[in-house]
Amino acid sequence: MTGSAERPLLFLDVDGPLIPFGAPAHERKPVRREFRMGHESSSAASNPLLDRLSPDHGARLAALPCDLVWATTWMADANSCIAPRLGLPELPVVEWPVPSEEEERDVRAGLHWKTRPLLEWAGRRAFAWVDDEITDRDRAWIATRRGDRALLVRVDPRHGLTDADFVVLDDWLRSL
């Protein structure tokens, strides 16, 4: 692969994959996040769960042969709050559209609300999607449209991204 346009994408969720929720319930602190398009909210920057970010994930993600894209409800806050803590540059962010009636029906039928927008965002490029809410329905829906040009990695939100997840991602990305 020679150009960035040919590199596969890696759609990356934050809550669960990068910020695991493995602490016992009595140790969890409430999370308050305000969503403001394009501006880091003070409550996002002070989110107590940011301490759960693994400092080595940034280098490991950057070493993967792909273009990283935030696919998270953190939206622009991922670049101001998460990326600097991981040593990542500013990344593209998927802006979540208002769902159509067809998309609403799909969600009611069990398709994750991110699935259609991610497939559209990827265009014809191969992609991996890392999230803690991926279901068999999402896998089947994307497989009928992309076959082996998409990899969906469901991360256990109690533990976040693991060494095994990085091996799966790296092997698949290098096999393209």
C-alpha positions as CSV (number, residue, x, y, z in Angstrom):
1,M,0.0,0.0,0.0
2,T,1.4,3.3,-1.0
3,G,-1.0,6.1,-0.2
4,S,-3.2,7.0,2.7
5,A,-6.3,6.6,0.6
6,E,-5.4,2.9,0.2
7,R,-4.8,2.3,3.9
8,P,-7.6,0.7,5.9
9,L,-9.4,2.6,8.5
10,L,-9.7,1.8,12.2
11,F,-12.9,3.1,13.8
12,L,-12.2,3.5,17.5
13,D,-14.7,3.8,20.3
14,V,-13.5,5.3,23.6
15,D,-15.8,4.1,26.5
16,G,-15.1,0.4,27.0
17,P,-12.2,-0.2,24.6
18,L,-9.9,2.6,25.8
19,I,-11.6,3.5,29.1
20,P,-12.5,0.1,30.6
21,F,-15.3,-0.2,33.2
22,G,-13.7,-3.0,35.2
23,A,-13.7,-1.4,38.6
24,P,-16.2,-2.8,41.0
25,A,-19.4,-0.8,41.1
26,H,-18.6,0.7,44.6
27,E,-15.4,2.2,43.2
28,R,-16.9,3.8,40.1
29,K,-17.4,7.5,40.1
30,P,-20.3,9.1,38.2
31,V,-19.4,10.3,34.7
32,R,-20.8,13.7,33.6
33,R,-20.0,14.7,30.1
34,E,-21.4,17.6,28.2
35,F,-21.4,17.3,24.4
36,R,-20.4,20.5,22.6
37,M,-19.5,20.3,19.0
38,G,-15.9,21.2,18.5
39,H,-15.2,22.3,22.1
40,E,-13.8,20.4,25.0
41,S,-16.2,20.7,27.8
42,S,-14.8,21.2,31.3
43,S,-16.7,18.2,32.6
44,A,-15.2,16.0,29.8
45,A,-11.6,17.1,30.6
46,S,-12.2,16.3,34.3
47,N,-13.8,13.0,33.7
48,P,-12.5,10.7,36.5
49,L,-12.5,7.7,34.2
50,L,-9.7,9.3,32.1
51,D,-7.3,7.8,34.7
52,R,-8.1,4.4,33.3
53,L,-6.5,5.1,29.9
54,S,-3.6,2.9,29.3
55,P,-0.6,5.0,28.3
56,D,0.8,2.4,26.0
57,H,-2.3,2.2,23.9
58,G,-1.4,5.3,21.9
59,A,1.9,4.0,20.6
60,R,0.3,0.6,19.9
61,L,-2.6,2.1,17.9
62,A,-0.2,4.5,16.0
63,A,1.9,1.5,15.0
64,L,-1.0,-0.3,13.3
65,P,-0.9,-0.1,9.5
66,C,-4.2,1.9,9.2
67,D,-5.7,5.4,9.6
68,L,-7.3,5.9,13.0
69,V,-10.7,7.5,13.2
70,W,-12.6,8.4,16.4
71,A,-16.0,6.6,16.3
72,T,-17.3,7.7,19.7
73,T,-19.9,9.8,21.4
74,W,-16.9,11.8,22.8
75,M,-16.7,13.3,19.2
76,A,-14.3,16.3,19.2
77,D,-13.6,15.9,22.9
78,A,-11.7,12.7,21.9
79,N,-9.1,14.9,20.3
80,S,-8.8,17.3,23.1
81,C,-9.2,14.9,26.1
82,I,-8.1,11.4,24.9
83,A,-5.5,11.9,22.1
84,P,-3.1,14.0,24.1
85,R,-3.1,11.5,27.0
86,L,-2.3,8.7,24.6
87,G,0.3,10.6,22.6
88,L,-1.9,10.5,19.5
89,P,-2.2,13.3,16.9
90,E,-5.6,14.9,16.2
91,L,-7.7,12.3,14.4
92,P,-10.7,12.5,12.1
93,V,-14.0,12.2,14.0
94,V,-17.1,10.5,12.8
95,E,-20.0,13.0,13.1
96,W,-23.1,11.1,13.9
97,P,-26.0,12.0,11.7
98,V,-29.6,12.2,12.7
99,P,-31.0,8.7,12.0
100,S,-33.4,8.2,9.2
101,E,-36.7,6.2,9.7
102,E,-35.0,3.2,8.1
103,E,-32.0,3.5,10.5
104,E,-34.4,3.8,13.4
105,R,-36.1,0.6,12.3
106,D,-32.8,-1.2,12.0
107,V,-31.8,-0.1,15.6
108,R,-35.1,-1.3,16.9
109,A,-34.3,-4.6,15.2
110,G,-31.0,-4.9,16.9
111,L,-28.5,-3.2,14.6
112,H,-26.1,-0.8,16.5
113,W,-26.8,2.8,15.7
114,K,-23.2,3.3,14.6
115,T,-23.2,0.5,12.0
116,R,-24.7,2.3,9.0
117,P,-22.8,5.6,9.5
118,L,-19.5,3.8,9.8
119,L,-20.1,1.8,6.6
120,E,-21.0,5.0,4.8
121,W,-18.0,6.9,6.3
122,A,-15.6,4.2,5.2
123,G,-16.8,4.4,1.6
124,R,-15.0,1.7,-0.4
125,R,-12.1,1.4,2.1
126,A,-11.5,-1.7,4.2
127,F,-12.0,-1.0,7.9
128,A,-11.8,-2.4,11.4
129,W,-14.2,-1.3,14.1
130,V,-13.3,-1.6,17.7
131,D,-16.3,-1.2,20.1
132,D,-17.7,-2.9,23.2
133,E,-21.3,-3.0,21.8
134,I,-20.9,-4.8,18.5
135,T,-23.4,-7.6,18.1
136,D,-23.8,-10.6,15.8
137,R,-26.5,-8.6,13.9
138,D,-23.9,-5.9,13.2
139,R,-21.4,-8.6,12.0
140,A,-23.9,-10.2,9.7
141,W,-25.2,-6.8,8.3
142,I,-21.6,-5.6,7.5
143,A,-20.5,-9.0,6.2
144,T,-23.3,-9.0,3.5
145,R,-22.0,-5.6,2.4
146,R,-18.2,-5.9,2.8
147,G,-17.3,-9.6,3.2
148,D,-13.8,-9.9,4.4
149,R,-13.0,-6.1,3.9
150,A,-14.3,-5.3,7.4
151,L,-13.2,-6.6,10.8
152,L,-15.4,-6.0,13.8
153,V,-13.6,-6.4,17.2
154,R,-15.9,-6.5,20.2
155,V,-13.9,-5.5,23.3
156,D,-14.9,-6.6,26.7
157,P,-15.7,-3.3,28.4
158,R,-14.5,-4.6,31.8
159,H,-10.9,-4.9,30.5
160,G,-10.7,-2.7,27.4
161,L,-8.3,-3.4,24.6
162,T,-6.0,-6.3,25.3
163,D,-2.8,-7.7,23.9
164,A,-5.0,-10.3,22.1
165,D,-7.1,-7.6,20.5
166,F,-4.0,-5.8,19.2
167,V,-2.7,-9.1,17.7
168,V,-6.0,-9.7,15.9
169,L,-6.1,-6.1,14.6
170,D,-2.4,-6.1,13.5
171,D,-2.7,-9.5,11.8
172,W,-5.9,-8.6,9.9
173,L,-4.6,-5.2,8.8
174,R,-1.3,-6.6,7.5
175,S,-3.2,-9.3,5.6
176,L,-5.0,-6.8,3.4
